[in-house]
Amino acid sequence: MERKEYNEKLVQIGELLSEKRKALGDQYTSREDFIYSRQNELFSGESWISLRHLSNIENGKNMISIEKLVLLADALEIDVVDLFTEIIEIYKA
């Protein structure tokens, strides 16, 4: 569900995820390219996240679910526990 009010913590989490995506390389700077490349490279062509959903997460409009966090960690080539720890640190700050 998309949030109407501004939430600084969600924005910071979104920025963190966006930075990690872009750090994978130039071929992943576009959300669309990232989704479809990872879909083919890691998820056997199966849809794993929509462009709108990733955009809303990265823009701080949606909180990422545990299911999507696990998939996104795989797509970002990051250990899910490490990623979750970084998100928790943002919430604690």
N, C-alpha and C positions, 0 to 999 in steps of 0.2 A: 504494500500500500504506500503510495506516494505521500510524503508529509507536506503539509502546507506551510508550517512555521519553520523558520531558519534554526538549524541546530549546529552549532560550531563543532561539536565532537564528530557528527556525521560528515561534515565537510572535511575535517582533518583526516578521517578514515578514508574518505573518497580520494583525497589528494595522495595519501600513502599508496593506495592501490593503483592509482593512475601512474604514479612515479615508478612503481615496481613493474608495471606493464611496459612502460616506455624504456625502462632499463634493459629489457630483453633484447632490444635492437630496433633499428629503423623500420624493419618490416612489421613491427607491432605498435607503431606510434598511433595508427588509426585504430579505433575500437573495432570497427567492422573487420579490418584485416586481421586483428588479433583473434577475434571470435572465430572467424572462418578458418584461419590457419591452424589454430589450436584444435578446432573441431576435427579437422582432417588429420592432424599430426598425433593427437592424443586420445580422441574420443571416437575413433572409427567412423567418422562422418556423422555421428549422432549429435543432434542439437543439444547444447549444454547450458546456454544462457542467451537471452535475446539482447539485441543491440540496445533497446530501450531500457531494459533492466540494468545492464552494465552501466549505461549512461547515468541512470538515476542513482546508482550506488556511488559512482565516481563523482557525481555532482553533489553528494550529500543529501539527496532527497529520499533515499531508501536505506534502511539498515539491511545488511547482508544476512541471509539466513545461514544456519550451520551447514546445510546441504550445499548451498552455493559457495560458501567459504571453502569447503573441502575441494570442490571442483576448481575454484579459482586458484587456490594454492597449487594444485597440480598444474594448471595452465601457466602459472607464474613461475613454476619450477622452484617452489619454496615449500619447506616443511610446514604443514598446516598448524602445528603447535607453535612454531616460531611466529607465523603470521598472526595467529590468535593472540599470542603474547603481546605483539606490537599493538594490536587493536585495544587490548585491555589497558596497556600503558597510556594510550590516548585518553581513554575514559577516566583513568585515575588522575590524570594531570589537571 
